[in-house]
Amino acid sequence: MSRLKQTQNIDSLIRNLQSVIENQCSLSESDLIIINESLEILRNLKRKKGKTNEQILCEVVKVVELLTKFML
């Protein structure tokens, strides 16, 4: 996947997670912590240049693991 497409996907994830926070007033404190931690990982991933595809994939897997906790 191209870097441009990766950046667009990360931006989209960030926007969608921010939207969840803004539009869901019934989120528990633990849900907010999980979403904010996911956002922080994504923002750091976006800022850091020179990461390999494998490193990017590992970070995305962390986010998916966190969001799975949120969904359950």
N, C-alpha and C positions, 0 to 999 in steps of 0.2 A: 504494500500500500504506500502511496506517495506521502511525503511529509505534509503536503497541503491537505490531503484528504484526512490524515491523522489529526491535524490541527483542527480541521472542521468538525470532526467527530468529537474531539475533546471539548470544543466550544459548545457543541450541541448538548453534550452530557451536562456540562456546567450550567447552561441555561435551564435545562429541564429540572435539574436538582434544585436550583434556586427557585424555580416556579413552584415546586412541591412545598418548599419551606414557606413561601409567601402565601400560597393558596390553601394550605391545610392547617387550620388553627387547632385541630385536635391531635396534633403530633405530641407524643410523649417526650420527656426529656431525653430518654435513651435513643429515641428515633432521631431527634435533632442532633445528638452527638454523632450518631452513625452517618447521617447525611453530611454534616459539617466535616467529618473526617474524610469522607469520600471527596468532597469538594476540595479540601486541602491537597489531597494526593493529586487530583486532576490539575489543579492550578500549578502545583510544583512541576508536574509533568510537562505542562505547557511552557513554563518558563525555561526549563533546562534544555539546552540545545546539545546535539551530539550524542544523544542516546541511541543505542542500537534498537532494532526492532524487537529483539528478545527482552531488553530492559523495559521497553514501552509495554510489551505484552504482559510482563510480570506485574507492572503497576496497575494495568487495567484489570488483571485477575484479582488483585487486592481490592479494587473498587467493587467488582462484581461480588466478591465474598462479603464485603460489608453490606452491600445493598440486599443481598440474600437474607442477611440477618434482619434487615429492616422489613422485608416482605413477610417474613415468617413471624 
